[in-house]
């Protein structure tokens, strides 16, 4: 497995990173080495193995609150009730550029 | 070594009740030590004096009025800088959050304060908890108080160093792949990663959501148990917190360990381990046998795939979680002509090298054409690793291993080679992937006096038993074996 400079630039674009040419070259080499290492997972036979999609579920099934099949029961779910939050002002205080009640950003739509 | 401060949770409670000292005097003493030592250690990034003294005064008024004190009344505690503190700057060790002041407290923090604890300040860490040496902090590395030219471990290096240097009685850290246990080992202090879901993460700034956990560093096991009893338990503000009640860990601490079966997996003593670490941890296991534990040899065949699995799962989740730092809602903004340009410039300037590297890796393994080969496969191997543990726990009550393959390394020793740095977590990522609890306890030192850590892992929600074993080990002199 080798990762090309084009791959690195494409991934940087997806990750919204603007790499310098030096960074792009450095990461190409390092990612190449890391990908070679993690490629060892290809050695394993994972046929019929379920992916572990989340942890919380695996924990809850070891408790008495779920049914025998391991599925969540209604008693595991909280009531769907509204609770006031009222922190909009405090949150907007942290914004680099706020025009209450909005965050201001560069123009997105061209007319 | 353990902590150098004479203060413990129980000691502070007794001294306050006997009116030998006030909470304000204790806090003053700790701040004086911090002012003296922090310029060298760089363990704290921010001090919350005003809030700490206000809390200390509340405790002192309560004492004067003869009110019942909380279980952590007057206890000075440090908090890792990825955990939100209302009104106290929280940077995650990153330039991108250099000016961020959270509008609310993490549940773990508010529970500590409700129990009377005095929050001294925020501790240094690897940027967004990504690292094993604390050298990825945008605010400079932490020095190991045991040996100043060495790293304190990471990512919770500041919390471990603060406790080891006596600059806090206890500290909160976070563990995603070893970030509590490995610095605990490097600095020679007990360090507990609780079960996934045991401690609320409300207010923890996310790195990898299927792995992140909050847990304590303390000078001794009783103090770690006291902190756990306060922070553990369900929180309706965290949907991933387990609806399982938490016991009083302190009252169960002295339960006998005789007859417990402890598993020793051969894969954790294979190639790559430092010879002195191996000898001391084997001596630690022999001590547990002397205490009546029964040693069982184990094979955990998927151990060698854990680092690869971890660095796929953790970076994939990080690439999603850290997408929120785009210059719109908080933290740094670098202006750009278009929205996308603003995002890119902000992230390029705001993130450090390791964070960018992991965001690149995480984006790559999730990208079209690679998802099945990397991310999906890693999730399947994670199932196999978790199965190794659930099968082992059919045969044993706990598993004992080294915490890290080597003692604390020198500052700068591994910074040029990311993969070598990742391998520092080789014995800790397994428990992280499986969601189980684990503690690192001091287990003697090398000839150069560098601390060695022994890890005790247990099944889900078995913190009480893990702490009992750690306490029996401590009582029998294991920390200085």
Interface residues (C-beta under 8 A of the other chain):
Chain A: X3 X7 X8 X11 X12 X14 X15 X16 X17 X18 X19 X23 X27 X30 X31 X33 X34 X35 X37 X38 X39 X40 X41 X42 X44 X46 X49 X50 X51 X52 X53 X54 X55 X56 X58 X59 X60 X62 X63 X65 X76 X78 X87 X90 X91 X93 X94 X95 X96 X97 X103 X105 X106 X107 X108
Chain B: X100 X101 X103 X104 X195 X196 X197 X210 X211 X236 X239 X240 X242 X243 X244 X302 X304 X305 X307 X308 X309 X311 X312 X319 X323 X326 X327 X328 X329 X330 X331 X332 X333 X335 X336 X337 X338 X339 X340 X341 X342 X343 X344 X345 X347 X348 X351 X353 X356 X357 X359 X360 X361 X362 X363 X364 X367 X373 X374 X376 X377 X378 X379 X380 X381 X382 X383 X384 X386 X418 X419 X422 X435 X460 X461
